[in-house]
């Protein structure tokens, strides 16, 4: 193949992959391209640089092609930029030395994983106050509980064998805790109030929405709807809020951006780094799926990625400082009417999708 033709095909691939997420379709085959923006940024940059090997000054088509590639590169880089150290912090550093703090540790354990001792060691190294585990079945519960219950007297369990089980352990007292199934009766979320040592009460939502995959649900409707329902709860809460877990969505996606706009919660990654938690077994295809979002009452003392323990996710660790007096400094702008409408539309889409599923099941039963 002619080198220039090869370089054009390479460049066109980068352009098409950049445009793909703009297609207004909820199917997994489109939504999956929300994830690898860092990889696509590097791919587009490589396509742009290598094209100059065959760039012809007298060809208008070459100028147009380079302009298109440059536009794609700038778009991709713009998605990543807020998560670099060149950008501003969204969650500011602490300003009060004696403010209460909360150390959080979140990990998708990978249900079939057997390396529980490695996980226990990593937990001990971080000494968190609040722990959330996803993909926890009975085996994982029985392996973790005897070890954790010594130091974490308060816990909420939603043990399942469908890779959506969830465990929450806390060093601090819990109040009004419950397990809710907000979208599907097989996918739980944990809702609880947590009382800090200073007697301040905060609201915790731990979630693990289903990803858009051909195996489970080819549409992103369920995931997006659960995120919007949690965003609505966070927005309406009278308490400071923390939402954490495996979102099965990246920090820069349109869904997560809408989640932030509606909830008013802050992303501690911004201005600090990607801290990509998935895939721990593949360094090329790696992006941030595990998150901790907090309301403006919190500042960030520390954030890091935990160690490998056999899962396809790295644990995600952070320490938040509770400083409500400075919340006005980092408060996000109120959501627009269009953003609220879009969020409510996504919630309604899930209801319509569920009704369609029920209708299809009835039709099959009648055949």
Order of alpha helices (4+ residues) and beta strands (2+ residues): alpha-alpha-alpha-alpha-beta-alpha-beta-alpha-beta-beta-beta-beta-beta-alpha-beta-alpha-beta-beta-beta-beta-alpha
